[in-house]
């Protein structure tokens, strides 16, 4: 049987008989040809507006039997025509005949075989019962006529009597609202018309579709920190069963804020309506005030992948009930793009720079645009520090003799120079000092208060010749000053052969005045402050910034043993275990059967112990923690058992025990994680450098010197290169050790949570056997006895959590009247667990 209307075509469903172990013991393939198009000849005429005594309506039944054009006794003819027997012979008369055919169908075409006066067909109507129901088997005056085609009489040149018949009249109709086996044919008959036969063509099913009852563009506003559900309505069209499915159930980039409880649904009857729910998450932090995503519903049965309907959701998160995020430091600028979750960025005014606009620019950039940097800018003071051989407020002047050039040209042996104050410095962040030509001094009153006491002035050109060659602008002992590549570059420290050495020197020596011109100085390509992330995540393992670092195993952690299976066949990918609810997911009854079969083949998979399919001991079978009385007596968390575990895990073993590694004994899992291959955890590192930690952590200082932190520090407080590297290395060693301990705790909590959840689901399945979704007093008593038996016999790892604990009292207290739900059961046992393990 096909429970749904199948798609048209040739199908080859395969049926398999599967044994308890998952092996196929018998299979068969059945070939099925599904055809939806049908046709049939009229079987009887049930009623007619009129009929000639010798040409009754019954002549229309069956296949065509008239072979030549003309007045023939084998066809139906109404009482109309030139004889005037029933009505005037010179006027058009409306005649009809009601016919029955088989099988019932959605009529799509009618083929009328006329043997005389062709072209008289002008209407076709489906005959339905009252309220659109299928018509009864016999003619009834209660039949309802539903028009499905209308036209006008065709002008056809008749052939001679006895000639071959002209082609039949074929009209395409719209499908009626339901299957029919009766139609009414209407004719306009100004003269005799004879109908020999009628063939009806149609479909057993009509193609399904969806009509959108909700707006195609839906605006949703959600308060920040809350969730909202919005329903869209659709209506099924067509008779075939429709299985709709979301084209992208994962929602792609919108998955953070958009989800749907159901991603597939079934509609059967024509006109059936359905509400499809979508959930919008205003809890997710986003910097975008408005988000948009289009969801398409596809047909997943029959016409696979055909789009049926689409809705565009526009989400706006309302932050009106939450304060603005704290703004960033911004000394000489304005904060823009600040929202409830985004602190914004500091945009500097002209004359300032840096992440917090903490730097002042210098006049003319200290002429640093030349091949050789003639000076560097002290951004704390906004003044130029000129290199040897240069002078002036912008270091454009050369030590030696200078003269004013009135035409802009210089004599041979002299080089041009110009004193310029930054014209863009509206905030007067330049504090230029030094000897300037008298022509640049202004007598007028100052409006901006700059060092020149001028509001504006012209550029004056000089011609100078140097009296001494320029020297190295960096610290005298800087490697860059003695580098051959930099020397061969002719003093051009921006040359490709020299720049990498300059950047490395300046990253670790931020206080060198010669480095100011190269700011901001990016850190080396391999720089990553992982020690800061390790420290932060050791203190706050549950923080969002630490999720990727700790990355505990997922809820389903089965991993098949080598040579027995592979991870593609574990319960984690079995359809019976991948649902999202308690009745369809990892802890469901169906999945329990899959896990049991898997654990029989993979008894060494530690995950089987967590699901209660083992001896209740997570260590290797036969190991002291699984055998000694200190641990088997029930108090596995007591000091005696913990001492036995320590002796076992710290001793020499031929086979490593994974549980020892998980508990932090050598080799510790977390310390062996290849953290260098993971993406740099910048978010956690930034959090570690907040507040006073900036000046107290060597790695924070390294980030600061790389321009990665906006807070301003005095250059004199920065340690030297060697001391900073040594301190950062020591921080890393200590941070990694702390992180290993915290990571171990995360994995242990995960294992314990899986074991307890599996225990709760197993207890509930065994006790709640009538399917009413709650426990009665008798069922709760049975569950309590079951748990007591498991605790006493150590049946399953999860049971040991309740050794020596008053679980019977806790469960009885949780009973509301005479019923207890699953969630109440879990809450009662979890409260009992956390009371001892806060």
N, C-alpha and C positions, 0 to 999 in steps of 0.2 A: 504494500500500500504506500501511496505517496501522501503523507499528511498535509503537504502543501501543494498548491498547484505548480507543477514542475515547469521549467522553461522549455520552450519548443526546441527540438533537436534530438540527436542520438545520444543517449546516456549509457554509461557503462559503470554503474555503481558496483563496488566490491564489498563483500560482506566477509568478516573474519570472526572466527571463534578463537578467543584468546584464553590461555590457561592462567592459573593463579600466578605463575612466575613471569607472566608477560609474553610468553612465546605463543606464536600463532600455530594452532593445531589443525585448523581447517579454514579454507577460504574458497570463495566462489565469486565469479564475475557474471553479472546478469546484463544482457543487452536490452535496452528499452528504447523504443522509438516513440517519441512524443510529438503528436501533431495537433495543433490548435485550430487550423483552418478546416472547415467542414462545408459540405454543400448537400442539397437534397431537392428532389422534385416534389412539387405540390402533390399531396396524397389525396386530398378531398377538398371540395368546395362546400363550406358550411352555410353560407348565406350569400345572397346576391340581391342587388337593387331590383333587377328584373331579368327575365330570360325568355328567349323565343321558345315557343312550344316544342319546336323540333331541334332546338340548339340549347339544351339545358346546361346549367352551371357545372354539372358533373363532368362535362367534356373537357374541362381544364385539367383534370387529374392525370397523373402519370407522365411518362415521357412523351415527346412529340410523336404524333402518329399521322399527321397531315403532311403529305409530300408535295402538294402543288398548290399554287395560289388560287383562291376562289372560295365560293360559298360551299362549306363542307359540313356534313352532319357531325363530324367528330370533334367539333370545337364549340366553345360557349359563345353565344351572341346575345346581347341585351335587346330589349324591345326598343329599338331606336333605329332611325334611318329614314329613307325617302318615302317609305310606305305610310308613315304617319300613324302606325298602329298604336303607339303610345306616345303621343306628343307630336308637336309639329315637325314635319320632316325637314324644314329649312332652318332650324335653329339648333344650337349646341345643347346637348343634354348631359348631365353628370350621372355616370353609372359607376357602380362598384361591385366587387366580389370579394368575399372573405374566404381565405384559403388556409389550410393546415398542412404542415410539413414536419419532417423529422430529420435530425435531432433538434431539440431546442438550442438556439444559438443567438449570438449578438449579430444581427443581420448587418452586412456591410455592402451587399450588392443584390440586385434582382434582375434576372434575365427573362424577358417576356417574349414568347414565340407567338406572333400574330400571323394568322393565315389569310386575313382580309382586312383592308383599310388600316394598314400599319401606321404607327406613330401616335396612337390615341392615348397612351399612358401619360397621366399628368400628376399622379400622387401615389405615395406609398406610406402606409402608417402601420406601426406595430400595435397589436391588440393585447392589452394587459388586463388583468383582473382589477378589482377595486383597490385603491391605494397603491397602485403600481405593482401588485402581486402578479405572478405568472397567471396567464389565462387558464380557465378550466378546460378539461378535455373536449367538451362539446361547446357548440355555439350558445351564447347567452346574451341577453339584452343588456346585462350589466358590464359588458366589456368596455374598456376605456381605450380610446384611440390616441396613440402618440405619434404625431407626424415625424417621419424620418427622411422624407424626400418630397420635393414639389417641383414641378416643371410645367411646360406648356406643350400643347400638341405639336408634333413635328410634321412638317410638310414632306411627305414621301410620295414620289411618283410611283404609282402602282404598276406592277408588271401586268402583262396580259393574263387573262384567266387561263389556268393550266400551266403557266410558266413556273419556273423554280421559285421557291420562297426567298424573299429578301432576308438579310441578316436580322437576328432578333434584336429587340430593344434592350440595351443593358444600361442600368443606372446605378451609380454608387451612392449609398446612403450613409448617414451617420448612424453609429451604433445606438440602439435603444438603451434605456436605463437598466434593463435586465434582459436575461435570455427570454426569447419568445419562440413559440412554434405556430403562431398565427399572424398573418398580416392582412391588411386590406389594400387592394389595388384599385385606384380610381382612374376612370377614363372619361375623356370628353368625346362624345359620339355624335357628330353632326350627320354621320352616315353609318351604314352598317359596319360593325367591327366584330371580328371573330378572334378569340384567343384559344390557341391549341394547348399550350403547356407553359408552366412557369418553373424556373429553377431559382432556388434561394441559396445565396452564398454568405458565409459568415465565419465567426470565430467562437470556439468554446469559451475562451477567456479574452478579455480586453486588457491591453497593456496597462500596468499600474503606473500611477503618477501621484504627485503630492501637490496640493494647492496650499499656498502659504496664507494662513489666516492672520498672522502677526506681521507687523511692519518688517520690511527687509533690512532696515537700518535702525538699530535699537541703542539708545543712549542710556548708560547706567552710571549712576553716581553712588559711590560707596564711601562711607566714613572711614577715615584712616584707622586701621586696627580692627576693623570689623569685616564680616562676610555678608554676601547677599546672594539670593537665588532668584533667577529670572526664568520664566517659562515662556517658550514660544509654541504657538499652536499651528498644527498642520492638519490637512484633511486628505484622506486617500481618495483617489479617483481610479476608475477601472475595476474590473472584477477579479483579476489575478491577485493572489496574496503578495504583499509587498514587505520585503525586509529592508529597512533603511539602516544605514550605517554612516557614522561620521567619516569623512574622507581622511582626516588626520586625528585619530583619537588622542595623540600625545599633545596636540595643539602647538607643537613647534616652539617658537620663541615666546608664545603667549602662555606657556605652561605654568609660569610663575603666578599668574593672576587669573587664569581661566581653566575651568575643569567641568566635567559632566559626569554625574553619577551613572548614567547609562549611555553607552556609545552605539548601541544597536537596539532595534525594536522591530516588532511585527505588527502589521495591520492587515486585517482580513477582509472586512466588508467594504463595499463601495460606499463612500461618504463617511466612513469611520474617522473620527477625530482623535488626535493625540496631543498631549502636552509634553514637551521635551525640556527638561530642566538643565540650566547652566549655572554654575557657581562662580562668583566673582570674589576674589580675595583682595581685600583692602589692607591686609596685614603686611603683605610683601612691600619692602622698601624699594622705591623707584624714584629716579630723578626726573622721569617723564611725567608731566602733569596729565597728559591724555594718551591713552593707548588704544589701538584699534586692531581687530582681527576678524577675518571672515571665516565662517564655518559652513561647509558644504555637506549636504546629506546625499548619499549615493544609494543606488539600488544594488543590493548585494544578492539578489536572487533573480535569475533569469537574465536580464540585461545588465550584466556585471559592470560596475564602475560608471554607470550612467548617472550624471548629476540630476537630482530631483528638485532640490531647493537649496537656497543659501541665505544666511543671515550675517550681517556685519555688526559686530558689537563694538561700541565705542565706550571705553571705561574711563571715568574721571574719578580720581581719589580725592575726597574732600578732607583737607587738613585743618579745617576751621576750628576744630575742637582741640587742636594740639599746637603747642608753641612752635615758633620757628627754630630751626636748628641753630646751635651756637655759631656765630660768624667766625671766620678765620682772622688771624692777625693781619692788620692792614694799616701800615704806618702812613704812607704817602699815596693813597689811592682810594678807590671806592669798591665796595663789595657788590657783585652782580650775581644773578642766577641763584639767589638764596631762596630755598623752599623749606617745607616742614622737615624734610629728610636730608636735604643737601645744604651744607653750610655756605655754599657759593665759592667764588674765587675772587681774589683781590686783583683788580685792574689798576695798574700804576698810572699816575699822572706823568706827563712829560717831565723829564729830569730826574725820575726815580726808577728803580728796578729791583729785581729780586722777587721771591715767592710772596713775601709780605710787604713788598715795596720798601724794604728796609735800607736799600742802597741808594746813594745819591750818584747821579752821573756827573761827569766832569766836562769842562769846556772842550768842545771839538773832539771828544773821545780821547784826549791826550795824544792826538795825531796817530792813533793806533791803526789807522787804515793803511799806513804805508807798509812796505815790505818788511821794514825793521820797526818794531814798536819803540817809538822815541820816548814814550813814557807810559806809566800805568796809572790807573785811577784808584785812589784810596776812597772806596765807596762809603766808608764811615764818615769821612769829612767832605767828600765831593771835590777833592783837590788832586791835581796831577803830581805824580812823583816822576820826575824826568830822569831818564837814563843818562849815563855819562856822555857828555858832548852836546846835550840839548838843554834848553831852558825856556822860560816863558810860562804863562798860565796854562797853555795847551801843549807845551813842549814842542812847538813848531819852530822855535828859534834855535839856532846853532851857536854853541859857545865859540867865541871868536869875534871877528869883525862883522858888522851888519850895516846896511844902509837902506834907506827907504827907496822903494821902486815906484816911481810915479806912473810908469807905463805898463807895469806888470812883468817886464823883461829883466833879465840879469846878465851881467857881463860874464865872460868866460872865466871859469874857475869858481863862480859863485852859485849857490843853490837857493831857490825860492823858498819862502816861508810866509806864514800868515798867522797873526794872532786873532782868534775867533772865540767869542763866547757863545754857548749854545743858545740859539734863538728860540728853541722850543721849550725852554725852561720857564714855564709860566709861574711855577710855584717858588722860584728862586732857590732851587735846591743846589745850585752851583755856588761854591764859595771860593772863587778864583782869587788868587793873590800872586804877587810877584811883580817884577819890574815890567812895566808896559810903556810903550811909546806915548809921548805926551799927546800925540794926535788922537789917541784912543780915550783920553780922559774927557769927561763931560763937565761943563760948567753949569748946565741947567739942573734944576732940582730933580732929585731922584724920586721916582714913583714906585720902584720895586726894591730899593734898598740893597742892590747888589754891591759887590766890592768895588765896582767901578763908578758907583753912584750915577748910573745912567739908566734911562729907560730903553734906549736903543742906540746903536752906534754902528758904524761901517767897518768893514774889514780893511785892514791896511796891509799891504804886501811889503815884504822885505827881501833883500838878497844878502846872504851870509856865507861865510866860509868857516869851516870847522878848524879849531886850533888843536883838537885832540880826537883820536878815534873813539867811537862808542865802546863801552864795556858790556859785560854780561849783566842783564837786569836782575838775575836771580841771586840767591844767597851765594856767597863766594865758594862754598864747598858743595854746591848743588852739582850732581852728576851732569846735568844738562850743559853746564858751562864748559866742561872739559870734553864733551862728546864730539867726536870727529865729524859725525853726520851734521850736527848743528853748525860746526865751524865751517864745513864745506858749503853750507847753505848761505854763507855770506852774512850771517847774523839774522837771517829770516827764520825766526823760531816757529813760524807757521808752515814751513816747508814740510812736505810729506816725510822726508827723512828725519825730521827733528820733532815734529808735533807729538807723536806718541810718547816720546820720552818726557816732553814738557808736561803732557796731561797726567802721566803717572806721578811725576814729581809734585805737581801742584795738588793732586788729590790728597796726598799724604802730608803736604806742607802748605796748608791753606793760608798760613800767616805770611808767606813769602810775598813781598810787594810786587815782585815780578809776575806773580800768578794772577793778579787782579785783572789784567787785560784779557785773560783767557776764560774768565767766568761767564756763565756757570760751568764748572768743571765736572763732566760726567764721570761716574765711577768706572772702574775697569769692567770689561764685558762679563767677567766671571764673578763679579762682586754680588754676594747675596747674604744679607744679615740673618742667616738661619738661627744663630744662637739667640737672637732676640725673640724669634717666633717660638723656639723651644722653651724659653723661660716663660713667656706669656701663656702658652698652652699647657705647661706643667701646672701653673696656678689656676687656669681657667679652662679645663679640658672640654667643657660643654659650650664654650663661646663659639659663635658662628664662624669667626675667623679661623678656628682650629679644626673645623669639620674635615677639611681635605687632609690635614696633617695626621690626625688620629685615625681617620678612615677605618672604623671597625668593620668587621665582616657584616654583611647584610643579615636580615632575619633568617634567611635560608642560607645555610653555610655548608651544605653537603659537598664533598669533594671525593670522587671515586678513587679507590686505590689503584696504582699502576698495575696493568695487566689484567684487571678484573672488569673495569668499565671506564668510562670517560665522563667528563663533566657535562657533556651534551645529553647524557642519559640519567642524570640525577633527578631527584624529586623537584629540584629548583626550577626545572624547565617543563615538568609534566603538567599538562592542562588541568589535571585534577588539583594541583597545588598552587596555581598561579592566580587564583581569584583574589578579590580584594576584601572579602567578607569572611566572617568566622565560619560560615557554612560552605564556602567555596574556596577558601585559601589554604594556607600551610597547615592549619590546625583543624581542618575539616575531617569528617569521617572518610570521605573518598580519598583524601590525600594520605590518611593514616594507613590505608591498605597499600598505597604506593610506597610509602616510607618503609613499611614492614618488609615488603618484597625486596626493596633495595638493600636494607640492612642485613638481610640474610646473605646476600652476595658480597656485601662490603662491611663485614663486622668490625674492621679496624677503623672505620670512619668515626671519629670522635663525636660527630654531630648526632650519631645514633644514640649515644648515651644521653645527650641533652633531651631527646624525645622519649626517654624512658625505655628504650629498647637495649638493655644491657644489664650489667650487674650493679649499676648505680655508682660506679667508681670511674672517675675520669682519667686516672692514671693507667698505665699499661696493665693488662691482666696479670695477676700473680705478684704484682709489686707490693712492697710493704704497706703503702698507704691503703691498699685494697684488702689487706689480710690482717694487719695488726689490730688487736682489740681496742687500742686507743682510738682508732678511726672507725672501726666497724660497730662500736658500741652505741653509736648514734650521735655523739658530739664531735662531728668532723671539724668543727671550728674551734674546739677547745685547745688549750696549750699542749696537752699530751699528743694529740694528733698532729698539730702544727710542728711539734718537735720531730715527730717521725717523718713528716713530709720533708723537713729541712735536711735530716740525715740522708734521706733517700736521694733527694735532688742534688745535694752537694757531693754525693759520693760518685765513684766511678761506675759507669754503666756501659755495656757493650752496645746497647741500642738507645739513642736519645729518646727521652720521654717528652712529647709535645706539651703536656700539662706542666712540667717543670719550667719549660721555657715561658709558657704563658704566665706563670706565677713570678717571673722575674729572675729565676735562677739561671746561671750561665749554661748555654749561651742565651742571653735575653733576646726575645724576639724583636723588641723595639730598637735595641741598640744595633741590631744587624740589618735593620731596614735601610735600603739604599737611598737615603734621603737626598743625596747629591743629585740623583736622577729625577727628582720630583720638581715641579715648578716652584720658583722662589715664593715663599709665603709672605709677601710684602705686607698684606693687611695686618697680620699678627705682629709683624716687626714694628709697624707704625704705632700700634697700640702700646707696645712696650716702651716706646720712647716718649710717651705722653708725660706731662708734668715734669717733676724734678729728675726723672730718669735720664733725660737728654745728656746732662753733664756728668752722670754717674756711670754710664755704660760706654765702653770703648766703641762698640759697634754703632751706637747712636751717634757718636762723634764722627765716625766714618761716614755715616749717612748724611750728616750735616755738612761735612766738607765736600760731599758730592752734590750739594744743592738739593738734597732730597727732603730736607726738613726746613720749615720756614723760620724757626726761632733764631734769633740773633745771639751769638756768643762773641765775646771779645777774643780777638786772635791770640792774645797773650795767654789765654787759659788752655789753648790746645796743646796736647802733649806732642812730643816728637814722633817721627815715623816708627822707630824701633820700639819705643815704649807702647805706642798705640797698638801695633801688631801683636806684641806679646800679651797685652791685656785682653785683646779680642780673642786670641787663641785660648786663653785660660777661661774666659767666659763661655766659649763654645763647649769645652769639655764638661764643665759643670752643668750647663744647660741641657746637653744631650742626656746626661745621666738622670737629671730630674724629669726630663720628658719621657724617658724609657719607663720610669716608675709610673708616671701618670698614664701613659699609653697602656701599660699592663693592666692598670685598674679599669680602664675603659673596656678592654677585651673581657676581663673577668665579669664585669657587670653585664655585658652583652650575653655571655654564656649563661649566667644565672637567670637573666630575664627570659631567654628562650626556654630554659628548662622549666621554669615555673609556669610559663604560658602553656607549654605542652601538657604539663600536669593538670592545669585547670581544665583544658579542653577535654582531656581524657576522662577526668572525673565527671564532667558534665555529660559527656556522651554515654557513659555507663549508667548514670543515674536517671537522666531525663529520657525516658523511652516512649512516651506517648505523643511527642511532637507538639506539646502545647506551649513551648518556649519558656516554661518556668518550672521550678521544683515545688512539689507539695511537701508537707511535713514528712510523709513516709519516704518520699524520694530523697529528701535532705538527710534523713537518718541513714538511708542506704549509702549515700555519698560519704557521710562522716565515717561509717564503718569501713568503707573502701579505703579512705585516706589513712585511717588508723592501721589497716593491714599493710598498706604500702610503706608507711613509716617504720613499722616494726620489722618488716622483712627487707627494708632498703631496696624496694622494687622501683628502680628508676632513680636517676640522679636528682630530679626535682623534689622527691619526697623528703630528702634529708633536711631541707630548709625548715621543716615543721616538726623536727624531732624535739620533744620536750616542750612544745608550745601548746597552749590551750585552744586548739583550733575548733574543737567541738563547741566550746562556749562562744567563741567568736562567730561561728556560723549560725548558731541558734539565736544570738542577739541580732543578727542581720536580717532574720526572717520578718517580713512585714505581713502580719496576719497569718495566712496559710499559704503564702507563696514567696518564692525567691527567684529573681532573674539571674541570668548569667553575669551581667555587669555587677550586680550586688554581691554575687559569690566572689568574683575576682577582687572587688574592693575590700571585702572583709578579710580575705587571706593576705592581700598585699599590705593592709594595715598591720596585720599580725607580723608579717615579715619585716616591715620597716621599723616596727617598734623595737626590734632587737638589732637591726642593721640600719641605723639612720644614715 
